[in-house]
Amino acid sequence: LNFPSTEPAYVNGQPNATIYNWNILEAIKNGHVSKKHNTLNTKLSAKWDIPWVEGLTANAMFNYRRYYENEKQAGKKYTLYIHETSGGHNHIIRDDAPVVGTRTRTENGNFVRKDFNETSAYTLNLQLNYNRTFGKHDIGAMFLYEQYEEFGDKFWAQRKELLSSSLEQLFAGSADSQWKDADGNESEIGRIGYVGRVNYGFDNRYLLEANFRSDASSRFAKGSRWSTFPSVAAAWRISQESFMKGIRSWLDDLKIRASWGQTGSATGLGLYPSYTLISTGGLILNNTYQQIASLKTIGNQELTWEHSDMLNFGLDVKVLNSRLNFTGEYYIKNTKDILLEMPVPLEYGFGKPNMNVGEVRNKGWELSLSWNDRINDFGYS
């Protein structure tokens, strides 16, 4: 906490505001903020091994979170004193300087304000898993349904010109419209997704996997809400082949792999970027206050998910009882439909619109070499 070095906070015990039109110590003394928080977080889960299909299990999870915040701000009207100055630039305030004026602060005092903020959200996951081994064949599958919704409710009210500084209640403030104000809003967002995976392995040598994810977000308009993101992967564990038996004494694992997949993103957006929003306000017409509504932002109905395509080739090597490990990756990643705010001229009159216009291409190598060992009870890497 810093007070301007050119001006004392107090002169002769009186709060000083000679050079600057404020006194931070008095502002703190004559106002306060109190907050109350309550959070409820619950989670229910269940698992069922379906008896009539070997290897098939069902899982369910429901999470509910409710957050409540109550904040109260209050301040009193207080007086600051202006003291006589001296010096060539009138910048010196003596310890015994007389009072030549006062300043009454009201913008940070003589008011009470209450804020209420409530958020509730739930997540529902329903999942089926299947895993079986038939001789040298390993088969697995998974299907997941996910649903998420979040609800918000905000409200605040303020009154000034309190009847008494000891009555820090809204009813104690002036009922005159110029001394009272209030505002609030509600919000709701949601997301639904389906995820699927099928994987197959033969003799722990040949590995295949295929995935998909299909998501819908309430941030986008109905015609652009859904998008699907597939992926495939394959790997060959060369070290498990019969022709590698001669070097297995020092080669523990040698695997080459390749994958291609798509991912999506909807980050960096507001709650309703696809919809045209209005704002409310007021103005004086013929000495009468009139409430008005005006356009705030122009929605983009064509707005949709960002898409990233990634192609990856990898090599994994483990030698000397898995003490020495090497991993090499080469990847190419193309991202398109990146969500960006577009610059607009001032004459446009609204906020910057979001559009799917960005494109980025990344490619490169990632190499990793590590050593892990143990000497008696001492391990190092």
C-alpha positions as CSV (number, residue, x, y, z in Angstrom):
1,L,0.0,0.0,0.0
2,N,1.6,3.2,-1.1
3,F,0.7,6.8,-0.3
4,P,2.0,9.6,-2.5
5,S,5.4,10.6,-1.1
6,T,4.7,14.3,-1.9
7,E,1.8,14.5,0.6
8,P,1.4,13.3,4.2
9,A,-1.7,11.2,4.9
10,Y,-2.5,13.1,8.0
11,V,-1.7,16.7,9.2
12,N,-2.3,17.5,12.9
13,G,-4.3,14.3,13.1
14,Q,-6.7,15.3,10.3
15,P,-7.0,13.3,7.0
16,N,-5.2,15.3,4.4
17,A,-6.1,15.8,0.7
18,T,-4.3,19.0,-0.2
19,I,-2.5,18.1,-3.4
20,Y,-4.4,15.0,-4.4
21,N,-8.2,14.8,-4.2
22,W,-8.2,11.6,-2.3
23,N,-6.8,9.7,0.7
24,I,-6.5,6.0,0.4
25,L,-6.3,5.3,4.1
26,E,-9.5,7.1,4.8
27,A,-11.2,5.3,1.8
28,I,-10.2,2.0,3.4
29,K,-11.3,3.1,6.9
30,N,-14.8,4.3,5.7
31,G,-15.7,1.4,3.5
32,H,-15.6,-2.4,3.5
33,V,-16.4,-5.4,1.3
34,S,-17.7,-8.7,2.7
35,K,-18.1,-11.9,0.7
36,K,-19.8,-15.2,1.4
37,H,-19.2,-18.3,-0.7
38,N,-21.0,-21.6,-0.7
39,T,-20.0,-24.5,-3.0
40,L,-21.8,-27.8,-3.4
41,N,-20.0,-30.5,-5.4
42,T,-21.5,-33.9,-5.7
43,K,-20.5,-37.0,-7.7
44,L,-22.4,-40.2,-8.2
45,S,-20.9,-43.2,-10.1
46,A,-21.9,-46.7,-10.8
47,K,-20.4,-49.7,-12.6
48,W,-22.2,-52.8,-13.9
49,D,-20.5,-56.0,-15.3
50,I,-23.2,-57.1,-17.7
51,P,-23.5,-60.9,-16.9
52,W,-24.8,-62.2,-20.3
53,V,-22.0,-60.6,-22.4
54,E,-18.5,-61.5,-21.2
55,G,-16.2,-58.5,-21.2
56,L,-19.0,-55.9,-21.4
57,T,-19.3,-53.3,-18.7
58,A,-21.5,-50.2,-18.2
59,N,-20.4,-47.1,-16.3
60,A,-22.4,-44.1,-15.3
61,M,-21.3,-40.8,-13.7
62,F,-23.3,-37.8,-12.7
63,N,-21.6,-34.7,-11.3
64,Y,-23.5,-31.7,-10.0
65,R,-21.9,-28.4,-8.9
66,R,-23.6,-25.4,-7.4
67,Y,-21.8,-22.2,-6.5
68,Y,-23.3,-19.3,-4.6
69,E,-21.7,-15.9,-3.9
70,N,-23.1,-13.0,-1.9
71,E,-21.1,-9.8,-1.8
72,K,-21.8,-6.7,0.2
73,Q,-20.1,-3.3,-0.2
74,A,-20.7,-0.3,2.0
75,G,-19.1,3.1,2.5
76,K,-19.6,6.2,4.5
77,K,-19.4,9.8,3.6
78,Y,-16.2,11.3,5.0
79,T,-14.4,14.7,5.0
80,L,-10.9,15.4,3.9
81,Y,-9.0,18.6,4.7
82,I,-7.0,21.0,2.6
83,H,-4.0,22.6,4.3
84,E,-2.0,25.7,3.6
85,T,1.1,25.1,1.4
86,S,4.4,26.9,1.1
87,G,7.5,26.9,-1.0
88,G,8.2,28.2,-4.5
89,H,5.9,25.6,-6.1
90,N,3.4,25.4,-3.2
91,H,4.4,21.8,-2.6
92,I,5.4,21.9,1.0
93,I,2.9,21.1,3.8
94,R,4.2,21.9,7.2
95,D,3.3,19.8,10.3
96,D,1.4,22.8,11.8
97,A,-0.2,24.0,8.5
98,P,-3.7,25.5,9.1
99,V,-6.8,24.2,7.4
100,V,-7.9,26.3,4.4
101,G,-10.7,24.1,3.1
102,T,-12.5,20.7,3.0
103,R,-13.4,18.1,0.5
104,T,-16.3,15.7,1.1
105,R,-16.0,12.4,-0.6
106,T,-19.3,10.7,-1.5
107,E,-18.5,8.6,-4.6
108,N,-16.9,6.0,-2.4
109,G,-19.1,6.5,0.5
110,N,-22.7,6.8,1.7
111,F,-23.9,3.8,-0.2
112,V,-24.6,0.1,0.1
113,R,-24.5,-2.4,-2.7
114,K,-25.3,-6.1,-2.8
115,D,-24.3,-8.6,-5.5
116,F,-25.7,-12.1,-5.9
117,N,-24.1,-14.6,-8.2
118,E,-25.3,-18.2,-8.6
119,T,-24.0,-20.8,-10.9
120,S,-25.1,-24.4,-11.3
121,A,-23.8,-27.1,-13.7
122,Y,-24.1,-30.8,-14.2
123,T,-22.2,-33.4,-16.2
124,L,-23.6,-36.7,-17.2
125,N,-21.5,-39.6,-18.6
126,L,-22.9,-42.9,-19.8
127,Q,-20.3,-45.4,-21.1
128,L,-20.1,-48.9,-22.4
129,N,-16.8,-50.8,-22.5
130,Y,-16.0,-54.1,-24.2
131,N,-12.7,-56.0,-23.9
132,R,-12.1,-59.6,-24.8
133,T,-9.1,-61.8,-25.8
134,F,-9.6,-64.7,-28.3
135,G,-6.3,-66.6,-28.5
136,K,-3.9,-64.1,-30.0
137,H,-6.6,-61.6,-30.8
138,D,-7.3,-58.7,-28.4
139,I,-10.5,-56.7,-29.1
140,G,-11.8,-53.6,-27.4
141,A,-14.5,-51.1,-27.9
142,M,-15.9,-48.1,-26.1
143,F,-18.9,-45.8,-26.5
144,L,-19.5,-42.7,-24.4
145,Y,-22.4,-40.2,-24.2
146,E,-21.6,-36.9,-22.5
147,Q,-24.0,-34.1,-21.6
148,Y,-23.1,-30.8,-19.9
149,E,-25.3,-27.8,-19.0
150,E,-24.5,-24.7,-17.0
151,F,-26.9,-22.1,-15.7
152,G,-25.9,-18.6,-14.4
153,D,-27.9,-16.0,-12.5
154,K,-26.5,-12.6,-11.5
155,F,-28.1,-9.7,-9.8
156,W,-27.0,-6.5,-8.1
157,A,-28.7,-3.6,-6.4
158,Q,-27.3,-0.3,-5.0
159,R,-28.7,2.6,-3.1
160,K,-27.0,5.9,-2.0
161,E,-27.8,8.6,0.5
162,L,-28.3,6.3,3.5
163,L,-30.4,7.5,6.3
164,S,-27.6,6.6,8.7
165,S,-24.1,5.3,8.1
166,S,-24.8,2.6,10.7
167,L,-27.8,1.2,8.6
168,E,-25.9,-0.7,5.9
169,Q,-29.2,-2.0,4.3
170,L,-30.8,-1.3,0.9
171,F,-34.0,-0.1,2.5
172,A,-32.1,2.7,4.3
173,G,-31.0,4.3,1.0
174,S,-32.9,7.0,-0.9
175,A,-35.8,5.9,-3.0
176,D,-35.1,8.7,-5.5
177,S,-34.3,7.2,-8.9
178,Q,-31.0,9.1,-9.1
179,W,-29.7,7.4,-6.0
180,K,-30.7,3.8,-6.7
181,D,-29.7,1.3,-9.4
182,A,-30.0,-2.4,-10.2
183,D,-29.2,-4.8,-12.9
184,G,-29.1,-8.6,-13.6
185,N,-29.0,-11.3,-16.2
186,E,-29.4,-15.0,-16.6
187,S,-27.3,-17.3,-18.9
188,E,-27.4,-20.9,-20.1
189,I,-24.9,-22.9,-22.1
190,G,-24.8,-26.6,-23.0
191,R,-22.8,-29.2,-24.8
192,I,-23.5,-32.8,-26.0
193,G,-21.0,-35.3,-27.3
194,Y,-20.6,-38.9,-28.5
195,V,-17.3,-40.7,-28.4
196,G,-16.5,-44.1,-29.9
197,R,-13.4,-46.3,-30.0
198,V,-12.5,-49.7,-31.5
199,N,-9.1,-51.2,-31.0
200,Y,-7.6,-54.5,-32.2
201,G,-4.3,-56.2,-31.4
202,F,-2.8,-59.4,-32.8
203,D,-0.2,-61.3,-30.8
204,N,0.9,-58.1,-29.1
205,R,2.6,-57.2,-32.5
206,Y,0.1,-55.5,-34.7
207,L,-2.1,-52.8,-33.1
208,L,-4.9,-50.9,-34.7
209,E,-7.3,-48.2,-33.3
210,A,-10.1,-46.1,-34.7
211,N,-11.9,-43.3,-32.8
212,F,-14.5,-40.7,-33.4
213,R,-16.0,-37.8,-31.4
214,S,-19.1,-35.9,-32.4
215,D,-19.9,-32.7,-30.4
216,A,-22.6,-30.0,-30.4
217,S,-22.3,-26.7,-28.6
218,S,-25.0,-24.2,-27.8
219,R,-22.5,-21.4,-28.7
220,F,-23.2,-22.1,-32.4
221,A,-26.4,-21.8,-34.4
222,K,-28.4,-24.9,-35.1
223,G,-27.1,-25.4,-38.6
224,S,-23.5,-25.2,-37.5
225,R,-23.7,-26.8,-34.0
226,W,-22.5,-30.3,-34.7
227,S,-19.0,-31.4,-35.9
228,T,-17.4,-34.9,-36.0
229,F,-13.7,-35.6,-35.4
230,P,-12.3,-39.0,-36.5
231,S,-8.9,-40.5,-35.9
232,V,-7.0,-43.7,-36.7
233,A,-3.7,-45.2,-35.4
234,A,-1.6,-48.2,-36.2
235,A,1.6,-49.7,-34.6
236,W,4.0,-52.5,-35.3
237,R,6.1,-54.0,-32.5
238,I,9.0,-55.3,-34.6
239,S,10.8,-56.6,-31.5
240,Q,8.1,-59.3,-31.1
241,E,8.7,-60.8,-34.5
242,S,10.5,-64.1,-34.7
243,F,13.3,-62.8,-36.8
244,M,14.3,-60.5,-33.9
245,K,14.9,-63.3,-31.4
246,G,18.7,-63.0,-31.8
247,I,18.9,-59.5,-30.3
248,R,16.2,-59.7,-27.6
249,S,18.9,-60.1,-25.0
250,W,19.6,-56.3,-25.2
251,L,16.6,-55.0,-27.3
252,D,13.5,-54.9,-25.1
253,D,11.1,-53.0,-27.4
254,L,11.1,-51.6,-30.9
255,K,7.9,-50.1,-32.2
256,I,7.0,-48.0,-35.2
257,R,3.7,-46.2,-35.3
258,A,1.6,-43.8,-37.4
259,S,-1.6,-41.9,-36.7
260,W,-3.9,-39.4,-38.2
261,G,-6.7,-37.5,-36.4
262,Q,-8.9,-34.5,-36.2
263,T,-9.7,-32.4,-33.1
264,G,-12.0,-29.4,-32.6
265,S,-12.1,-26.3,-30.4
266,A,-14.6,-23.7,-29.5
267,T,-12.5,-21.7,-26.9
268,G,-12.2,-18.0,-26.8
269,L,-15.9,-17.3,-27.6
270,G,-18.6,-15.6,-25.5
271,L,-21.8,-17.4,-24.6
272,Y,-23.8,-16.4,-27.6
273,P,-21.5,-15.4,-30.5
274,S,-23.8,-16.8,-33.2
275,Y,-26.8,-14.7,-32.1
276,T,-27.6,-11.0,-32.5
277,L,-27.7,-9.4,-29.0
278,I,-29.4,-6.3,-27.8
279,S,-28.6,-4.0,-24.9
280,T,-30.9,-1.8,-22.9
281,G,-30.5,1.8,-21.6
282,G,-32.2,5.1,-21.4
283,L,-32.3,8.7,-22.5
284,I,-34.1,11.9,-21.8
285,L,-36.7,13.0,-24.4
286,N,-38.9,16.0,-23.7
287,N,-37.7,16.0,-20.1
288,T,-39.0,12.5,-19.7
289,Y,-36.8,9.4,-19.2
290,Q,-37.4,6.8,-21.9
291,Q,-36.1,3.2,-21.8
292,I,-34.6,2.1,-25.1
293,A,-33.2,-1.1,-26.6
294,S,-30.5,-1.2,-29.2
295,L,-28.3,-3.7,-31.1
296,K,-25.2,-4.7,-29.2
297,T,-23.6,-7.3,-31.5
298,I,-24.4,-8.9,-34.8
299,G,-24.3,-12.7,-34.6
300,N,-22.6,-14.9,-37.1
301,Q,-24.9,-17.8,-38.0
302,E,-22.1,-19.5,-40.0
303,L,-19.8,-19.7,-37.0
304,T,-18.6,-23.2,-36.3
305,W,-15.8,-25.3,-34.7
306,E,-12.1,-24.9,-35.3
307,H,-10.6,-28.0,-37.0
308,S,-7.1,-29.4,-36.6
309,D,-5.7,-32.3,-38.7
310,M,-2.6,-34.0,-37.4
311,L,-0.4,-36.6,-39.0
312,N,2.2,-38.3,-36.8
313,F,4.9,-40.9,-37.3
314,G,6.8,-42.3,-34.3
315,L,9.6,-44.6,-33.3
316,D,10.0,-46.1,-29.8
317,V,13.1,-48.0,-28.7
318,K,13.9,-49.6,-25.3
319,V,17.3,-51.3,-24.7
320,L,19.4,-52.7,-21.9
321,N,16.5,-53.9,-19.7
322,S,14.5,-50.8,-20.5
323,R,17.1,-48.5,-18.9
324,L,17.9,-46.6,-22.1
325,N,14.8,-45.3,-23.9
326,F,14.4,-43.3,-27.1
327,T,11.3,-41.8,-28.7
328,G,11.2,-39.9,-32.0
329,E,8.2,-38.1,-33.5
330,Y,7.6,-36.3,-36.8
331,Y,4.3,-34.5,-37.0
332,I,2.4,-32.3,-39.4
333,K,-0.5,-30.3,-38.0
334,N,-2.9,-28.1,-40.0
335,T,-5.4,-26.0,-38.2
336,K,-8.2,-24.3,-40.2
337,D,-11.4,-22.3,-39.4
338,I,-9.6,-20.7,-36.5
339,L,-11.9,-18.4,-34.5
340,L,-10.8,-14.8,-34.7
341,E,-12.2,-11.4,-34.0
342,M,-12.3,-9.4,-37.2
343,P,-11.3,-5.7,-37.3
344,V,-14.1,-3.4,-38.4
345,P,-14.3,0.3,-39.1
346,L,-15.8,2.6,-36.5
347,E,-18.8,3.3,-38.7
348,Y,-19.8,-0.4,-38.1
349,G,-21.1,0.6,-34.7
350,F,-21.0,-2.8,-33.1
351,G,-18.5,-5.1,-31.5
352,K,-15.9,-7.1,-33.5
353,P,-17.5,-10.1,-35.0
354,N,-16.1,-13.7,-34.7
355,M,-15.4,-15.6,-37.9
356,N,-13.7,-18.8,-38.9
357,V,-10.9,-17.3,-41.0
358,G,-7.5,-18.3,-39.5
359,E,-5.2,-21.1,-40.8
360,V,-2.0,-22.4,-39.2
361,R,0.4,-25.1,-40.3
362,N,2.9,-26.6,-37.9
363,K,5.4,-29.4,-38.5
364,G,8.5,-30.6,-36.8
365,W,10.5,-33.3,-34.9
366,E,10.3,-34.2,-31.2
367,L,13.1,-36.4,-29.9
368,S,13.5,-37.8,-26.4
369,L,16.4,-39.8,-24.9
370,S,16.3,-41.0,-21.2
371,W,18.2,-43.3,-18.9
372,N,16.6,-45.0,-15.8
373,D,18.5,-47.2,-13.5
374,R,18.7,-48.4,-9.9
375,I,21.7,-49.2,-7.6
376,N,20.4,-51.2,-4.7
377,D,17.8,-49.0,-3.1
378,F,18.9,-45.8,-4.9
379,G,17.1,-45.0,-8.2
380,Y,18.1,-42.3,-10.6
381,S,17.3,-41.1,-14.1
